[in-house]
Amino acid sequence: MPVVAETEEKKSRFICWLGPVTDKAAFLCQLETVRARYPDASHHCTALVIGNPANPEVMQFDDDGEPGGSAGRPMLELLLKQGIGNVGAIVTRYFGGTKLGVGGLMRAYRGAVGTALQAADLESHVPVFTAKVVCDFAGESRLRFLVSQYRGDCGEVIYADRVQMLVSLPEDCWPALREKLVGEGFAVQVSV
């Protein structure tokens, strides 16, 4: 759920919208909503990370007229340093009459995002691995038991001459489960 937090630095107001984002177009729509809400603000600087923060699909920032690298970059660097992905930050600045300098701007924009992060209810993302496992009818209950032992879930099941089951589990649990299944004679197909 999005969070809005406000900070102040030498009479300049910094209002940070921070929220989950998995689509760049949706983030740009949110930016337009923020611009419309605060039309008289001096700047609307952004940082966006889509995907795993260690290797993001999309990673970008915008200083929106502030000196180059003084706003969006520190916002983005904080999100990456904290290991947060699928998130967008928009910091709206109302100029308070005192110039902050590049260092002051960097601290203020990073601080605005940091304040929003403290208020946010972050969720951990666990990469999931999915595979199709084939067994005879007698092995179905054993398969379900093993999948549950490795923190997995059983999905779609097709009953034909054999049982075909889609299983999903945390990516780091897959190698051990695969070894166990193959050792017990289950046919494993990496299908998704």
Sequence and secondary structure as in RCSB ss.txt:
>XXXX:A:sequence
MPVVAETEEKKSRFICWLGPVTDKAAFLCQLETVRARYPDASHHCTALVIGNPANPEVMQFDDDGEPGGSAGRPM
LELLLKQGIGNVGAIVTRYFGGTKLGVGGLMRAYRGAVGTALQAADLESHVPVFTAKVVCDFAGESRLRFLVSQY
RGDCGEVIYADRVQMLVSLPEDCWPALREKLVGEGFAVQVSV
>XXXX:A:secstr
  EEEEEEETTEEEEEEEEE S HHHHHHHHHHHHHHSTT SEEEEEEEES TTS SEEEEE TTSSTTSSHHHH
HHHHHHTT  SEEEEEEEE  SS  HHHHHHHHHHHHHHHHHHHS       EEEEEEEE GGGHHHHHHHHHHT
T EEEEEEESSSEEEEEEEEGGGHHHHHHHHHHTT EEE   
